[in-house]
Amino acid sequence: MLTLIDNPVPWPNGARCAAAFTWDLDGDSLIHIARPRDGDTYVSTTSYLRYGPEVSLPRILKIYAHYGLTQTFFVPGWIVERYPAQIEAILAAGHEIGHHGYLHESYNQQTKDDELYWFERALATYDRIGFRPKGFRAPLNEFSRHTLDHLIGAGIEYDSSLMGDDVPYLLTSRARPGEVLEIPQNMACDDYPQYMHSWDFGIEMPIQPPSKALQLWTEEFEAQYENGGLWLSTWHPFLSARTARAKVMIALIEHMQAKGDVWITTMGAINDHVRACIADGSWAPRRDLLPYDISPIPEFARTMPGQPKG
C-alpha cells in the first residue's frame, strides 16, 4: 500500500493514529479585542460568543464524560478570570488547559516587548488558578517572529499554532537555545470555514448542514488513520457545540472509538509521548529553524518589475 506520511510516530499500544478534539474557548474576548472602544454595545454578538462558556462548555464536558475522554482547551487569560466556575469544571474533570493569550490579542501586530507583556499577563492568570500550561496556541494562529523565544523562555513544551507537517516536529530558534514541539494544525479541521457567520466580524460563511462538516472531518481523519498520522480539531464552543453540530462531534468520537486502534487523548499526552520517543531513539522528528525569514525578503529592496519609480 502506498503510504503518504513517510515518518509516522509510533503511537502507544499499537495505535494506528492519534486524535485530539481541541477547543479554543475564546468566549466574548473576541468582541472586545475586535471592538475595544464599543464592544460593550454589541449585545447580540456578545450573547452569540457567551454561548460558548455558558451553554456549550457544559455540553462538551458531558459528552466527554460519557465517552470517557479527556481533552485540551486553549483558554485566554481574560476568560479564565471572567468564567472561574467554568475553568474549575474543566480542571475538575481532568482536562488540560493551554495558553491562548490574554485577550485573544494578535501577536503579529505587536512589538516584541508588548507581545511578551500580554503573554506573561496570561501566564500569571494561569498561575493564580494553580495550573501552569504545558502548551500554547497563538490567538488567530498569529505566531510572530518572537513567539518561539517567549515560549522557550517560559518553559512551554509544545505549540499548536503552525501547519507545517502531518505529524509533530521540533521548532528551534535563531535567537536562543531550546526547542518546542510543534503539534500542527490543519485548517481543514478548523470550524470557522464551516460554521462562522457573523456580520459584526465580517465573516459570513454560507450556513450549511452540519453533515457537510462531518463528511469533511471524517475524510480528513481517514487519511490520517490510513497513514499513521495525527488528526486534531481546532474548534470553538460557540460554533461547534451548538445542538446539531455537537452531534457531529459525537459521530466522530463513535467512529474513531469503533476502530479500536485510535488514541484519542490530550495535547499534553501527545507531547509527552512524542518526546519520550525522541529520547529513547524510537522516532526522530524533523526540525524547523524560526523565524523562517529575519527581514522582509530582499527582492523587495529594489523596485519590482513593472512598478513606477519614485
LINHU-V798282 format. One line per field, one symbol per residue. burial: 1 if it has 9 or more other ideal C-beta (glycine too) atoms within 8 Angstrom, else 0. Layout:
# LINHU-V798282
burial=???
This chain:
# LINHU-V798282
burial=0000101110100011111111111111111111100010010011011111110110111011001001111111111101110111111010111111111111100100001101111111110010001111111011110111111101011111110001111111100000111111110011110111010110001000010111011101101110111111111111111100111111111111101001111111011011101100001010110100000000000000000000
